[in-house]
Amino acid sequence: MSNIRVRIAPSPTGPLHIGTARTALFNYLFARHLGGKFIIRIEDTDLLRSDPKFEKNILEGLEWLGIEADESPIVGGPDAPYRQTERIESYAHYLKKLLAEGKVFYCFHTEAELEEEKRELLETKHSPIHLCEYRTMDIKEAETLAEINSNYVIRFKTPAGRIIAFNDLIRGELSFQSDLLGDFSVAKKIDVPLYHFAVVVDDEAMDITHVIRGEDHIANTPKHILLIEALGFCIPQYAHLPLVLGTDRSKLSKRHGATSIDEYREQGYLPEALFNFLALLGWNPGDNREILSKEELIREFSIEKIQKAGAVFDFVKLDWMNGEYIRKKTSDELTRIALPFIETLLSGKQFSLDYITKVIALEQPRLKKLSELLEKIDYFFEEPQYDVSLLLWKKMTAENAVAALDVAKKLLEQNKEKPITAMKEIFLQKGKEMGDKGSLLWPLRVALSGKKASPDPFEIMEILGIEKAARRIEYAKKIAVLS
Ligand code: GLU
């Protein structure tokens, strides 16, 4: 077994985001491909913004997508706990160590002072880097001061003149100047660590070998490396994933469409389709295949094939892909997953599962997402409501429609014992005789479905039954006569 260990460390400050899910998926595929472990750790140290309901949402969303964790707050694991708020002692331990070694220090600047300094630096065209005067304060003196003045943060004593270089597995050799980092803060208090500090302590404690995260974290990596060195930890390998962009190539946001996994789930996207789609956001198998199963993705995934350029989230492609996955389902499977989407249509009514399955199967070849079903199949479960004008084919008058519906009704009665294929032939023949088959079939189809677009009338009749079809034709005639 390999010693590869990767993680995602979402902050539970909002529902599971598309970008987080993509990062999780790439970590997962990388781990599964190499026989390593995939860990979920919850970064909930931002007490004001973190909420257990978001943690639940994130964990459930990942599970729904099929991104199973080997270790997490739910499944546990050898490095438990997997929530930062439950690991405070370990951060305090290392903070005290660094304080004693003079590698971090207490800073007593007020917010207002820091703001003022930033303004002055920007005004004089300098980078707003905070090189803190308190870095040289005697530790005993600082500790005494900290006892009476709790308005402090703990900062890292960033070494001057260092070049911090690392080999990013996607972006290659990257280097940063320590002089541009400033004395960044690592904790608000001994027992209130900030992201940069907690993340490196946890990655070490959990033996993380590869940190695969979004490109927006690149600027944090030199800070993490400095902290890791100061703590004497092992530096993991880094891979920064390209950003997920909207179709206009700006960072994906609500402006472009849904950004939370929940919204996709509610719209009836299948987890397998999203799994496949997210895997192609910045990665491809090296050829033009687009439909790849989970097993294929695990087998073929490699960091080398991740692109550097931003990955465009193509909503049209997602719809297409979801449709492909819908078509892979057996009609029983599709019915099972579709039922929650048509609940309102079925409530209080008596329809057999067999009937519902047939109706859903009728739409299966065209369906892009399950939420479309409700509006597409309602007429199988309730009488259609439509405007008389919809019955009229091209230049037809209401009288013409009544006449056509009459013909349809008669043909139906005369041939009701025949199989639907034979019935269809008879109708088509009659339509031809009438000069334009639309003038017979259009009013018939609208009478059955009440819709501008629907499957053909024979497919509908096959499920609806001849009797009900005849009643609907009768009703259509009635409203056309009254119009
Ligand atoms: N909590 C950070 C985030 O959600 C984790 C970043 C990291 O992977 O280091 O972006």
Boltz pocket constraint, residues with backbone or C-beta under 6 A from the ligand:
constraints:
  - pocket:
      binder: B
      contacts: [[A, 7], [A, 8], [A, 9], [A, 10], [A, 11], [A, 43], [A, 199], [A, 212], [A, 213], [A, 217]]
      max_distance: 6.0
